[in-house]
Amino acid sequence: MPPSIEVFVQPIRDNMAAQVVVESLIMLSVVDVLMGLANACLIQHDYSSHELREGITRKLMNLGMVCAASVIDSMLIGGLDLSSMSIPIPDGSVVVAICITFCAMELSSIAEIWAEAHPEASDSPIWQMLAHSKDGLHKEVE
């Protein structure tokens, strides 16, 4: 690998936690897409290639953010001075933080797909609370 690229891979290559969360994000993204496809095709009978393209585009954008986080970590390792901060930033921590956030988003998406596929479970108070909070968020955004 060229040295100019190697420096940006270093925060993930040299940090086991970063490797685990990046791999977890990729696996959760694949599970999310597969569950969404199965739900749309086999249960809801409402497959839309447009929604699939949008979902895959969002997943690729998430991976782009992970690459950007790796660049930020590389700058920190390379000597970017953030001395105004009172706490040290460990190597690879930006990638880990971004991936954990995206993993949480993927897990909630998987839970939503599961609830759509199991309407009897979506009548529970927990799912109703989640649906209510989601509806409230969309109303504020619109």
Secondary structure, DSSP 8 states (H G I E B T S, - for coil): --HHHHHHHHHHHT-HHHHHHHHHHHHHHHHHHHHHHHIIIIIS----HHHHHHHHHHHHHHHHHHHHHHHHHHHHHTT---TTSSS---TTHHHHHHHHHHHHHHHHHHHHHHHHH-TTGGGSHHHHHHHHHHHHHHHHH-
